[in-house]
Amino acid sequence: MAETPKNISALNEKRGVPQPKTLNKKVAERHSILKKKSPSVSQLVSEILNQNQTALSQAITLIESTAQKHQNQAKEIIEQCLPHANKSIRIGITGVPGVGKSTFIESFGSQLVSEGKKVAVLTVDPSSSISKGSILGDKTRMEKLVKEPHAFIRPSASGDTLGGVARKTRETIILCEAAGFDVILIETVGVGQSETAVHSMTDFFLLLKLAGAGDELQGIKRGIMEMADSIVINKADGDNLKAAKMAKNEFNRALHLYPAKESGWAPKTLLCSALNNEGISEIWQLVSDYFETVKNNGYFQHKRKEQNKFWLMQTIESRLKSEFYANPSVKLELEKQLKAIDENKTTPFEAAEILLNLKKS
């Protein structure tokens, strides 16, 4: 048996293949700018308008940051990108966990890219309420789409926002539109009231459902059904195809029970198998028909204006809440009131009244 030389270790690494020099000097210059610790606002905006995904990612990180310096930079970036926004199709996609949202989005996104569209996918990963951590695994689940040069996938941790919708998704949409993306897909985590928030920032709302899950009728909740512009029964393949067709008929009958939409659009139910890439092109055709309808009757612009008003109110509420808790006097009094509640010396309602009156003074 041959002896292993003493100076050789199993942990030693061989020298890898040297990195080749880039053939494109312009690309090298752009990336050298972005490698700086703090690229300027003007540099980031310029690169975003040049459709540089690295700059887009950095700008979104600034938007998601809670640091005041980053918030100021993000505000400038959004203001400069806004004139170049509002040119995309925004599609919200929701469904319960396990319905196949990630598989559907990958298949749907790949279909759009094959037709020459630039697609941005904004997904919200639910955060742990205990550790505050998040897996952010959407890029690993969309292995094919993430490799497409004309696709951009941005998972964000939901944090403590209502229903799991990322706090800054609205601003991220603006940046993605400025970066030239034609279609923006926004995925909800499928729990809580996140659907309402996503509906308020999208043009088309798609509800994914499963057949044979026992919710063809029981699961038809008035709110979510009224919001949906289309219902898609996923996993309509193999032994599940018959059940999927039955579910389609059930949902179509149920949709007729609801009042006509202000948009003039009659929601429809379709079947698909995202895993087998079946029925995807028909869904895109349906979405295209919807946009032709709402743009011709003027509802598209009307809805965008109403959404801007809604987000004005939401922003005011968010700002007031943030400023309230950041007030030094409120912070000090809050600790006192929390202690008083623990000692049963006051009620939550009385404590709230004291804190709110303190902020008024």
N, C-alpha and C positions, 0 to 999 in steps of 0.2 A: 504493500500500500504506500503510495507516494505521499511524502510529507508536505504540508503547506508551508511555504516560506514564512518566516517569522515576521517579516516586514509587510506582509499582505494581510489586510483585514477585509472581512465580508462587508464592512461598512464603508469601505473606500468607494468613491464615485469616479467613474470615467469622465473624461472631459467631453462635454457635449458638442454638438455641431455649432460652430460659431454663427451668430446672427448675421444674416446677409444685410448689406447696405441697401437702404430703400432706393427704389428706382424713380420715385416721384418726389422731387425736392419740395414741391408745394405742400404735399401731404405731410412731409417731415416737418416743415416750418409750422404748419397749423398745430400739429401735435406737440411740438416743442413749446409753443405758447401755452397750451392747455396743461402741460406738465408742471407749470409754475404753481406754487402753493396757492396763490391768490390771483387768478387772471382777473383783469378789470371787467367791469360791467360792459363796457363798449366792445371788448374783445369777445366776451361770451355771446353777446347779441349778434355781432357780426358773424360768428361761427354758426350760431343757430340758424340764421338766415341763409347760410351756405350749406345747410342741412348736415351739419356735423353732429353726429349722435353723441360723441364724447362731451361736447359743450352742452348739449341738451341735458344729458345726465347730470352734469355739474350744476346747471342752473336749477334743475328740479331738486337737487340736494339742498340748495340754498333756500328754496321755497319751503321745504319740509323742516328746515332747521328752526329751532325756537330762539336762537341767539339773536339779539337785537341788531347786531351788525349785519348778519346774514339776511334778516328780514328787510332791512333797508335796501340792501343790494337786490334782493328778490323783487321788491316793489319797483325799482328802477327798470329791471329787466322786463317785467310784465308790461309796464307802461310803454317801453320801446317796442315790444313785440306785438302789442295789441292791434296796431294798424295793419299788421300782416296776418291777423287771425280771422276767425269766423268764415273760413272757406271750406271747412271739412264737413263730412257726414258723421254725426255722433250717434253711436248705437250702444244702448245699455243692454246688458245680458245678465239675467238672473235665473236662479233655480236653486232648489235645495241641495245641500252637500251630497255628492254621489250621483248627481244627475248627469255628470260628464261635461261640465262647463269648460274645463281646460282643454279637453280633447276636442270639443266642438269649436272653441275659439281657434285652436291650432289649424283645424281643417278648414274653417271658414276664412281665417286670415290667409292661409296658403292659397285658397281659391282666388281671393282678391289680388294677392301679389301676382299670381299667374296671369291675371287680366290687366296688369300694369299699374295697379294701385299701390300707393305707399300706405302702410298700415301701422298704426300705433296701438298697442294694447296696454291699458292701464288696469292693473289688477290690485285688489286690496286683500292683503293677507291678515287674517284675524290674529290679534296680539293676545298674549296671555294677560289676564287681569291681575295675576299674581306676580309673575316674573317680568312682565312687560315685553317679553321676547316674542319674536315672530320667525317662522321658518323661511318665509319668502321663497317658496319653492316653485313658483310658476315657470321660471326659466328652465328648470330641470324637467318640468312636465311637458313643455312645448319644445322638445328637442329639435324638431324640423323647422318650425317657424323662426326660432331664435337665430338660425344660421342664415336666414334670408337677409340680404343687404338692404332691402326696402321695407324691412319690418323692425319695429322697436318695441321691446317689452319692458315695462317698468313695474315691478311689484313694489308695493308700499305697505308698511305696517299700519294697521288701522288705528292703533293707539286706543284712546278712550273716547273716540268720536262716536256719535249716535249710529247704531246699526252696523258699525264696522266700515263706514265709508271714510277714506282718508281725508283729513281736514283740508288739504290743499289740492284735491283732485281738480277742482274748477280752474285754478290757476295753471295747473299742469297741462290742461287741455289747450289753453291759449298758446303755451310754448310749443306744443306739438304741432298745432296748426301753423304757427310761424315757421316751423322747421319743414313745412311742406307736406305734411301727411294728409292724404285725401280722406281716409277713413279712420276714425278713432273708436276702438272697442273698449267699453268700460265694464268690467266684471264686478259684480257684488259678491260678498261672501255667502249670500243666500240665507242670512239669518236676521232676526230683528227687523228694524224698519229701514234698513239700508236701501231697499228698493225705492222708497219715496225720495230719498236724496239723489239717487242716480237718475231717476225719472225726471228730476228737476234740472238736470244738466245735459240731457240727451234729446235727440230728435226722434229716435225710434226705439221702442222698448220691447225687447224680445224675452219671452218667458219660456224657459226650458222645462219640460215635464217628462216623467217616466210613465210608461204603461204598466199596469199590474201592480202598482204600488198602493192600491187601495184608496187613492185620493182623486179618482176621476170626478166624483161629485163632492165628496166631503171636503176635498182640498181646494175647491173653487171658492176662494175667499174673495169677497166683493171688491175690496180695495185693489188687490194685485191684478185681478181679472180686468178691472176697469182701466188700469194703467197700460195693460199689454196691447201692443199693436199687432202682435202675432204670437201664437203659441206653437212651439215646436216640440213634437214628441221625439225624444232622442232614443237611441239604442233600439230602433225599429229594424231588427234583423233577426235571422234565425228563428228559433221557437217563439220569440217575443213579437214577431211581425203581426200575427193575428190579433194579439191583445192591443198592439199599438194602433191598428186600424180601428178597432172598437173604441179606443180612447179618443181617437181623432174625431169620430162621429159624436161622441158624448160632449166633447169640448165645443165643437161647432154648434151643436144644439144650444149649449149653455150661453155661448156668445150672443146668440140672437135674442136672449132674454134681457140683455143690457141696453140702456138707451143709446141712441146714435151718438157717435163721437163728434165733438166740435170740429174736428179736422175733416169730417166728411169721409173718413176712411172706415171701411168695414173690416175688422180684424179677422184673420183666417188662421186655421190650424194646418200645419204641415208635418210630414214625417221625415226623419233623417236617421242615418247611422253615421255618426261622426267618425267612429273607428274605421268604418269601411269607405268613408268619403262618399256616401250615397245621399242624395237629396240636398246637397250643399248649394249647388248652382241654382236650384229652384228657390232656395231661401233668399239668395242674393237678388234674384229676379223679382221676388216679392218686395224686398226692401226698395229696389229701384222703382217699382211701380208706386210704392207709397210716396217716395220723394217727388215723383212726377206729379202725383195728385196734389200734395200739400203745397208745392211750389206754384202750381197753376192756380189754386184757389186762394193763395195768399196766407194760408195758415202757418206755413213754415216760418216766415218772418214774424208773424204775430206771436208765435210760441217762443221764439228767441227773445223777443222784447219782454214778454211776461217772465221768462226765466231770469233775465237781468234784474228785473224789479225784485223778484224773490230773493236773489242772491245779495241784493243791496240790503234787504231787511236782515238776512242771515248774517251778513258781515257786521252790521251794526250791533246785533245781539252778541255776536262773538267778541267784538271789540269791547263792549261794555262789560261783559263778564270778565274778560282778561284784565281790564283796567281796575275793576272792582277788587279782584283778588291780589293785584299787584300793589294796591295802596298800603303803605306802611301802617297806618292807623287801623285799617281793616285787619291786617295780618295779626297785629297785637291783640285787638279785641276778639278776633276769631278764636285765638288760643284760650282766652278767658272764658268765652261762652261755651266752647267745647268741654272745658273742665267743669263748668257749672252744670252742663247737661249730664256729664258722668256722675256728678254728685247729687243729681236730682234737685238742684236748686232753681232750675228754670226749664222751660219747654223749648223744643226746636223752633216753634213759632215766635215765641217771645224773643229768643236769641236772634232770629232772623230780622225781626223788627228793629232791634237795637243796632244791628250791623248796617241795615239799610238806611236808617236815620243818621248814622254816623257818617256814611258816605255823602249824604245830602249836605251835611254841615261842612 
